[in-house]
């Protein structure tokens, strides 16, 4: 997979994708939206004002991938807190999460679903034998950047990628290893994310 984003005149970005790449991206985005889910929104909440003032959870998600997507706002993972400092950090994190996680969850889900809709618009057109070009307006670029980042965080968590990993060991996995497709997707998504960031900064 060699797709990379290129700048569009007047803003935005474009990327050429083949049918396999479109299918993989769409499948991953759907899985991401399902993973994020509606969260702890009160059942039957249809009034926008009710949803706006609904309180979210106070504890981190139990799923490691979701916990990576919705980390604690306070605390220092690189150092251990004890006593009152730990209690204060946990209380501050719980309070912050209660008022922000629902909105953050909705935004992340919207980003993933925007990716799905954009890819569907490609597959709805004439069948392409080789590649088809997806063009994104600046606002769409920001949604794609968010979705690509979330996909890499979720996949990286499943693969147990750490900050110290340079990728060499994972890339060297044999094709028979069941993790190999996710490893290849992880690095491909990283390339898309990097070129999209470069395009937006150009």
N, C-alpha and C positions, 0 to 999 in steps of 0.2 A: 504494500500500500504506500503510495507516494504522494498523496494529495497534500497540497499546501495552500494556504490562503494568500491571495494577492490583493493589493489595494484596487479599489474602483475609483474612477474619476468622480470627483465631487464628494467622496466619502463612502464608507462601507467597504465590504470585502467580498471576494469571490473565490470559490474553490471548485475544482473539477473532481467529480466522484464517479466511480463506476457502479454498476448494479450491486456488486458484492459489498462495496464500501457503504452504499446507501442502506442496504439491508442490515449490516452490522451496526451502524450508527443508530438506526431506528430501533433495533432490538434493545440495544444498551440504554437508549433514552427512555423507552417504555419501562424497562426494568427499574431504572432510576426513579421514575415517577411513582411506580408501584411501591418501591422501597420507602420513599419519602412519605407517601400516603397523606391522609388528611390530618394525622396527628391526633391530639386529644381534644379536638373541637367538640363542643357540646352537641349531642345528637339532636337533629331537627332544627338546627340554627340556620334560618334562611334570611332573617332580617340583617342587612348589612351593618346596621348599628350594633346589633347584638354580637355579630362576629367581630366588629372592631374592638369592642370592650370585653370580649371573652378572655378570660385568663388562661394562660397556657400551663404546661407542666412545670414542676419545680425540680425534678430530678433528670439527670441525663438519660438518654435512651439506653436500653440494655444491649441492643445490637451494636457491635463494635463499629460497623460502617456508619450507622446513624450517629453514634457518639462522635465519630470523626467529622461528620457533616454539621453536627450541632454541639460543639465543644463548650465546656464551661467558660464563661466570660472572665472569671477571676481565678487567681491561683497561678502557681508557677510549676508546670510539669517538670522543669529541669531541677527543681529543688524541693525538698520535703518541708511542709509546713507542720507545725505542731501547736498544740494547746489552743490558746485564744486566736492566734493568727489563722489556724486552720478553720476554726469555727466561723470566724468573720468572713473568710474567703468563701466558704460553703454557703453561708447565708446570703452573701452578696450575689453569688452565682445563681442561687435558687431564685432570688428576687428578680434578677435581670432576665433569666430564662422565662419566668412566669409572664412577663410583659412583652417579650420579643420573639419567642420561638415560633408561635403560630404564624406571625407575619413572615418570618424568615423561611419557614416551611412552605408557606404558600408561594413565596417568590421562587424558591428553588424548584418547586413542582411546576410552576408556570414556565420557567426556563426550559425544563426538560420537555414539557408538552409543546412549547414553541419550536423546539428542535424537531419533534415528531411531525408537526404540521408542515414545517418547511421541507422536510424530506418527502412527505406525502405529496406535496405540490410538484415535486420532481417526478415521482413515480406515476403521477396521474397524467403526465404528458406522453408524447410519443416515445415508444421504446427506443432506448439508445443502445447501439451495438457496443460502443466504446465507453465514453464518458459524457456526462452532462454537467453543465456549469450551474452551480448554486450561487446566486447573488444575494447578499445580505445588506440591508440598510444599516446605518450606524447603531440604532437601537437594537436591532436584531443581533448585531455583532456582540453587544454586551450580554444579551441573553445566551447566545451560544458560548461565550467565554465562561459565563457562570456554569452552564451545563457541562462543558468540557472539564472544568475544574472539579466539579462535584463527581463526575464519572471517574476521574483519575483518583480522587480521594477514596471513593468507595472501593474501586478495584484494587488500589494499593493496599487498603486495609485488609481486604480478603486475601491478598497475596503476602501479607505481613511485611510490606516494604517499610524500611526504616530510613531515617534521614542519612544514615551512613552508607546506604546501598548505592553503588555506582551503576548498577544494572548489569554488570558483566556476568555475574553468576546466573542471574535469571535468564539472560539472553542465551546462555550456554546450555539451557535445559534441552534434553533430547526431545524430538518431536513426539515421542510416545508418552511424555509426561503430560498428565491431564491439565496442568497449569499453563502449558505453553500457549494455547490460544488467548488466554487472558493476559499473559505477559506481552504477547505481540500487540494486543489491543491497547494495553496500558502505554506502551511506548509510541504507538501510532497516534493515540489521543494526545500524548505529550507533544508530538510534532505539530499536530493541528493547533493545539493551544499556543505553542510558542510562535508559530507563524501568524496566528491571529493577533496576538499581542504586538508583534512587530508591525503588522499592518496598521493597527490602531494608533501606534506611536509614531508612524511615519509622517 
